[in-house]
Amino acid sequence: MSGIDMKKMQKGYDSQQRGGDFLTIQQGNTSMYVHPPCRKKDEWEPTEGVNYVPVVVHYGVGKDNAMTVCIDDENNPIVKHPFVEKLLRKRGIRLGGGCPVCKAIEDGALSDDEMDRSRAQTRYLWGVTPMEHKSKPSGSWDKVTPKPSVIFVGKSIYDGIMEIFFDNGDITDPKSAIFANIHRVGKGKNDTKYKVVAHAPTIKKPRKLGPKLRAMIEKAMAEGGDCDLFKIVANLIRNASDVEALMAGVKIDESDDIGDDIDDEEEEAEEEAEEEAEEDEEEEAEEDEEEEEEELDDDLGDDLDEDEETEEDEEAEEGEEEENGVDDDLDQLDEELKSIADGKKTKKKAKGKKAKKSKKSK
Ligand SMILES: [Zn+2]
């Protein structure tokens, strides 16, 4: 009776292990640096030389309407990727008996409605780092704290990002990056639409990422890091008996978590995502503090100089910026840097930012 809730402890631990915290794409426009392939020595043909990972999933499974990865290796070859298999072995998960959801669909064991919801569909994992955001098309790009993240998206965003590559070549070169601009309209499940185009300012002038940001991204992409896409796939996979339990509506430890994170495709509850982001920021802040505190200012300063130019360019072009827009952004980034260095939550600051901004733009 020490006051420890073992179930909660386990749940917290599991969610840390799983790494299924995907970035919620905010409404408005978000410019993102798209990461290169996360692991260097990938010799598996389907993913070698590409920077995304396709994953076949079933949505709407069981009473919880959960998402689960298809574990039929013919339908979803990624479950046999050597990196993924190695991680599954560590977790004691053995596949090879086919996918219970696919079987139920083949056998006609589901209702038409369930069948429709749960049919296998391909989603794509990409590593990205959001760089800037603007809420109105005519507005200015505001800096965001560049946190290496992962998006798990459907075909329309996938196609949009691929098109940027086809039009511009390798956009992931950190010395000369072109960002993706993902425009989200709508908030709910039925009215949300995405449009992906290349971020105009970086087409005009590709961006050189500062050394600090590059180090942060490299660290996240490394094996076991937050943006190790293979780790994420492995952590999303359930063994056949857990999938069956999910279909039968029996609670298993992790089901609600995974369901909450991703079962409604690209339209998660924003608050939840914010909370998660906050927690992650805290974690990161701690890490940063340990290793990188002194350098942080310099490097992000570098990035900022470049951004400033771009923003000025854009302002000149669009001619609708207030004079002190750049100052505001500088203040904003300063605050963010401070909060990273202090290891504090940034949410309060974000609110403060808004207040400050409205004060400033008299
Ligand atoms: Zn399946």
Residues whose N, C-alpha, C, O or C-beta is under 5 A from the ligand:
A	BS01	ZN	C70 I71 D72 C99 V101 C102
